[in-house]
Amino acid sequence: MKVIKDSVHDHIQIDGVARDLLDTPELQRLRRINQLGTVSLVYPSANHTRFEHSLGVYHLACEALEGLGVEGKRADRVEAAALLHDVGHGPFSHNLEALTHRRTGRYHDDVHDLLADGEVGAVLRDHDLEPETIADLVAGEGRFGQIVSGELDVDRMDYLVRDAHHTGVPYGTIDHGRLVRELTFVDGELALAEGNVQSAESLLVARALMNPTVYSHSVARISKAMLRRATERLLESTDVDAHTLQRMDDADLIARLRSTEETTEFSRRLDHRDLFKRAVWAEIDDVPGGIIESDHETIREFEREIATDAGVDPECVILDVPRRPSMTESTSRVVVNGDVRRLEQQSPLVGALRAAQYSQWRLGVYSPPGMLEAVGRSAVSVLGLDIDGALVSEVRDGLDATLDQFLE
């Protein structure tokens, strides 16, 4: 047995197949992948990694299995899946996942190929575990896959608490101890036992508050969009392909961006935190529906049109269109008066949080500071935004800051 001191869960005991998986290259690579990607440009202490998060998910999975009375080989499978659930992540975690998926057709939780070979595959087979079965659990398949990936999964329970801890933002605080203790199976579906509606609501509230404060903070979105643009240029202009990119770590990618002529300017800006600013920051009701549903190539065409209209280089315009708001946690199952119900059927909070999420949605158009006004006006015209001129917020912020300094 190995005991590891963790900043969130205190002491984590690792034994059996998990102990043997711990030092495989595939798992150790996660030490070099930042959990929150570019969020550290907003919250400097957000430098935790996918490795420590994986340890936390493993720890909570062990507690959940103990509470559910699951032992033996079945428990070994879930524990292995919990520890390995993030080995499919590319550099900077989710920041580049859409980019690589367009080229490989694979998301980070599709790890069948990764687990089949190499040291991980060998360790799993040494413990009489089929890599394909473990990969299915990572993808959330089957009864016990819900523990690793589902509406009430231990992945969510760990990252909310861990991300809140490392950013210093208190909104992700949840009673994860109670949540894992109260998990139960009803008709093969994972649910929270009787009397835990508020526990389920805490997950919902934590995620709803962490999203605008941390995950979708405007600076995090801008830097993520710049990183995506730089990496896309890397794939287009070098021999690096998407499959190779997915197996890089953060340092590998940064080194390639710095050394590639076509990406050096983006790399410099990210290194120095010399970021693009918001030329447009539009609410969902002001954006034509067709734009929200646009695919990647259509968005790139919009960017070129905006750049042409504004008279700037196309590389100086980034259109950032989030997906429509969704709230998967609202489908969590809770037992109420002996019946299993979806949280959205039971909790009046769901409607309020959905409304808040809707109101927080923003389309962004980003460009270097000196081009904001021209790019903003062109974006409003090209996209047909229903607002009275672009919200060139960074320009207004700059004017306000200058006025404040003058008054002081």
Summary of the structure (lengths in Angstrom):
residues: 408
radius of gyration: 22.6
end to end distance: 61.5
largest distance: 72.4
contacts: 1391
relative contact order: 0.10
helix: 63%
strand: 11%
